[in-house]
Amino acid sequence: MLHTRLVLMAWGQRNPNLIKFFRYAKLGENAGYDIDKMLVWEKLTKGRVEFASDLVCSTITYWFGEQVRVQAGEQAKEQVQCLINVIREDAYTVSDLLRLLHLKGRRNFLENYLNPAIEDGYVLRAYPDKPRHPNQRYYLSEKGLKLVK
């Protein structure tokens, strides 16, 4: 379940909270305008949308359908496994990993490959206290090494 709290805006204005929310849910092309875009959620995810409102703001609850959760989990596992198979016993920069995985989008790579692998404990940073260190390299943890194929 995902929640978002929106301040009511003039009709037709873009709502930055909605945009951020739909991008988080990997539905960025649906971000932007009005209630009709929110209702697309039901069709795309098979989850329901609940609206609650008072005089100042509205609360919208987006429920994920079970199918979406399973698909997203499987896709994330595949992407992290690809990253693990590329890193193996070496240490690489983000640029090196993008090249080895034949990817062009740095943001996509960070959101869908590297960050999930770090959060799950499969990949470690050479400079853990300084994620933006100019010499930052990424290598596999013991947990990650066990998954190398």
C-alpha positions as CSV (number, residue, x, y, z in Angstrom):
1,M,0.0,0.0,0.0
2,L,1.3,3.5,-0.8
3,H,-0.1,6.7,0.6
4,T,0.2,10.2,-0.8
5,R,-1.1,13.4,0.8
6,L,-2.0,16.2,-1.6
7,V,-2.9,19.8,-1.1
8,L,-5.8,20.7,-3.4
9,M,-4.6,22.6,-6.4
10,A,-6.2,24.6,-9.1
11,W,-7.8,22.5,-11.9
12,G,-5.3,21.4,-14.5
13,Q,-2.1,22.3,-12.5
14,R,0.6,19.7,-12.3
15,N,0.9,18.3,-8.8
16,P,4.6,17.6,-7.8
17,N,3.6,15.1,-5.2
18,L,1.6,13.1,-7.8
19,I,4.5,13.2,-10.2
20,K,7.0,12.0,-7.6
21,F,4.6,9.2,-6.5
22,F,3.9,7.9,-10.0
23,R,7.7,7.9,-10.8
24,Y,8.3,6.0,-7.5
25,A,5.8,3.4,-8.6
26,K,7.5,3.1,-12.0
27,L,4.4,4.6,-13.7
28,G,6.0,8.0,-14.6
29,E,4.3,8.3,-17.9
30,N,1.0,8.6,-15.9
31,A,2.2,11.3,-13.6
32,G,0.7,14.8,-13.7
33,Y,-2.8,15.9,-14.1
34,D,-6.0,15.4,-12.1
35,I,-8.1,12.5,-10.8
36,D,-8.4,10.6,-14.1
37,K,-4.7,9.9,-14.0
38,M,-5.0,8.5,-10.5
39,L,-7.7,6.2,-11.6
40,V,-5.5,4.7,-14.2
41,W,-3.7,3.0,-11.2
42,E,-6.6,0.6,-10.8
43,K,-6.4,-0.5,-14.4
44,L,-2.6,-0.9,-14.4
45,T,-2.1,-2.6,-11.1
46,K,-5.4,-4.3,-10.4
47,G,-5.3,-2.5,-7.0
48,R,-7.9,-0.1,-5.7
49,V,-7.6,3.6,-5.1
50,E,-9.3,5.2,-2.0
51,F,-9.9,8.9,-1.6
52,A,-10.5,10.8,1.6
53,S,-10.8,14.6,1.8
54,D,-11.3,17.4,4.2
55,L,-11.3,21.2,3.6
56,V,-7.6,21.6,3.3
57,C,-6.1,18.4,1.8
58,S,-6.9,15.0,0.3
59,T,-5.4,11.7,1.1
60,I,-5.3,9.0,-1.6
61,T,-4.3,5.4,-0.8
62,Y,-3.1,3.3,-3.7
63,W,-3.2,-0.5,-3.1
64,F,-0.9,-2.7,-5.1
65,G,-2.5,-5.7,-6.8
66,E,-0.7,-9.0,-5.9
67,Q,0.4,-9.6,-9.5
68,V,2.3,-6.3,-9.6
69,R,4.2,-7.1,-6.4
70,V,5.3,-10.5,-7.7
71,Q,6.3,-9.1,-11.1
72,A,8.3,-6.2,-9.6
73,G,10.0,-8.6,-7.2
74,E,11.0,-11.0,-9.9
75,Q,12.3,-8.2,-12.2
76,A,14.4,-6.7,-9.3
77,K,15.9,-10.1,-8.5
78,E,16.9,-10.6,-12.2
79,Q,18.5,-7.2,-12.4
80,V,20.4,-7.6,-9.1
81,Q,21.5,-11.1,-10.3
82,C,22.8,-9.6,-13.6
83,L,24.8,-7.0,-11.6
84,I,26.2,-9.7,-9.3
85,N,27.3,-11.8,-12.3
86,V,29.1,-8.9,-13.8
87,I,31.0,-7.7,-10.7
88,R,32.1,-11.2,-9.6
89,E,35.4,-10.8,-7.7
90,D,36.4,-7.4,-9.0
91,A,35.6,-3.8,-8.1
92,Y,34.0,-1.4,-10.6
93,T,32.9,2.2,-10.9
94,V,29.4,3.1,-12.0
95,S,30.7,3.9,-15.5
96,D,32.4,0.5,-15.8
97,L,29.2,-1.3,-14.7
98,L,27.0,0.7,-17.1
99,R,29.4,-0.3,-19.9
100,L,29.6,-4.0,-18.9
101,L,25.8,-4.3,-18.6
102,H,25.3,-2.4,-21.9
103,L,23.1,0.2,-20.2
104,K,23.0,3.9,-21.0
105,G,20.7,5.3,-18.3
106,R,22.6,6.0,-15.1
107,R,19.5,6.8,-13.1
108,N,17.8,3.6,-14.2
109,F,20.9,1.6,-13.3
110,L,21.1,3.2,-9.8
111,E,17.4,2.7,-9.0
112,N,16.9,-0.8,-10.4
113,Y,20.3,-2.5,-10.2
114,L,22.9,-0.9,-7.8
115,N,20.8,0.6,-5.0
116,P,18.6,-2.6,-4.5
117,A,21.8,-4.7,-4.5
118,I,23.4,-2.4,-1.9
119,E,20.2,-2.4,0.2
120,D,20.0,-6.2,0.1
121,G,23.6,-6.5,1.2
122,Y,25.0,-8.1,-2.0
123,V,27.1,-5.2,-3.1
124,L,29.4,-3.0,-0.9
125,R,31.0,0.4,-1.5
126,A,34.8,0.9,-1.3
127,Y,34.1,4.2,0.5
128,P,30.9,3.4,2.5
129,D,30.8,6.8,4.3
130,K,31.2,8.8,1.1
131,P,28.8,7.4,-1.6
132,R,29.9,10.2,-4.1
133,H,33.7,9.7,-3.6
134,P,35.5,10.3,-6.9
135,N,37.3,6.9,-6.6
136,Q,34.2,5.0,-5.5
137,R,34.1,1.3,-6.5
138,Y,31.6,-1.4,-5.9
139,Y,32.4,-5.0,-5.1
140,L,30.5,-8.0,-3.8
141,S,30.0,-8.9,-0.2
142,E,30.3,-12.5,1.0
143,K,26.5,-12.8,0.6
144,G,26.8,-11.6,-3.0
145,L,29.7,-13.9,-3.8
146,K,27.5,-16.9,-2.9
147,L,25.1,-15.9,-5.8
148,V,27.7,-15.6,-8.6
149,K,26.7,-17.9,-11.5
